Amino acid sequence: MPSPKVPSRPAILAGLPQAIDPFLSKRQVAECLGGIGTSTLDRRVRDGTFPPPMRIGTKRVAWRASVISKVLDEIAAGAVPSGERPYYAGVIQPAKGA
């Protein structure tokens, strides 16, 4: 059985100085996770399988780049945080029929 596809490190996260921790929009985070849809991202946040965003305006939410970088690192390493609802479980799934 082929292993799940793990997204490569997005260009937006590469080369950032350690002192800068920018916000990433919902669309940017979805792309970082291999191009999933924003509705899928919303559902995973609602289900507790992905970390929730921060509210940065009355109608806008975002994630810190450091949080998404950590998520990608843990997915790549195959690590799942302890607890009742590991929010990285199921973020990357094998393609159907694989």
C-alpha positions in Angstrom: 0.0 0.0 0.0 1.6 3.3 -1.0 2.2 5.8 1.8 0.1 9.0 1.9 1.3 12.0 0.0 3.0 14.5 2.3 3.1 18.0 0.9 6.4 19.7 0.3 7.3 22.8 2.3 5.5 25.7 0.7 7.5 28.5 -0.7 5.7 30.9 1.6 7.3 29.3 4.6 10.8 28.9 3.2 13.4 31.5 4.1 11.5 33.4 6.7 13.6 34.9 9.4 13.0 33.4 12.9 11.8 36.7 14.3 8.9 36.9 11.7 5.9 34.8 12.2 3.4 35.9 9.6 -0.3 35.1 9.4 -1.4 32.6 6.7 -4.9 32.9 5.2 -7.3 30.0 4.9 -6.5 29.6 1.2 -2.7 29.6 1.9 -3.1 27.0 4.7 -5.3 24.8 2.4 -2.5 25.0 -0.3 0.1 24.1 2.3 -1.9 20.9 3.1 -1.6 19.7 -0.5 -4.4 21.7 -2.1 -7.3 20.6 0.0 -10.4 22.8 -0.3 -11.2 25.6 2.2 -14.5 23.8 3.1 -12.5 20.7 4.0 -10.2 22.8 6.2 -13.2 24.4 7.9 -14.7 20.9 8.5 -11.4 19.6 10.0 -11.2 22.6 12.4 -14.8 22.1 13.4 -14.2 18.4 14.0 -11.2 19.1 16.1 -8.8 17.3 13.6 -6.9 20.5 12.8 -5.8 23.4 15.0 -8.2 26.4 15.1 -7.2 29.7 13.5 -6.8 33.0 15.3 -9.4 35.8 14.7 -7.5 38.8 13.2 -10.5 40.9 12.3 -14.3 40.9 12.5 -14.6 38.7 9.4 -11.1 37.3 9.1 -9.2 34.4 10.6 -5.6 33.2 10.0 -3.0 30.8 11.3 0.5 31.6 12.4 3.1 30.3 9.9 4.9 28.6 12.8 1.8 26.5 13.7 1.4 25.3 10.1 5.1 24.6 9.8 4.9 22.4 13.0 1.8 20.6 11.6 3.7 19.9 8.3 6.8 18.7 10.2 4.7 16.3 12.4 2.8 15.0 9.4 6.1 14.3 7.6 7.5 12.6 10.7 4.4 10.5 11.2 4.0 11.9 14.7 0.6 12.4 16.2 0.2 14.5 19.3 -1.2 12.7 22.4 -4.7 13.4 23.6 -8.2 12.4 22.9 -8.5 14.2 19.5 -5.2 14.4 17.7 -5.7 17.2 15.3 -3.2 16.0 12.8 -4.8 12.6 12.3 -6.5 12.4 8.9 -5.0 15.6 7.5 -3.2 13.7 4.8 -4.9 10.6 3.5 -4.0 8.1 0.8 -5.6 8.6 -2.6 -8.7 6.6 -3.2 -8.0 3.3 -4.9 -4.4 3.2 -3.8 
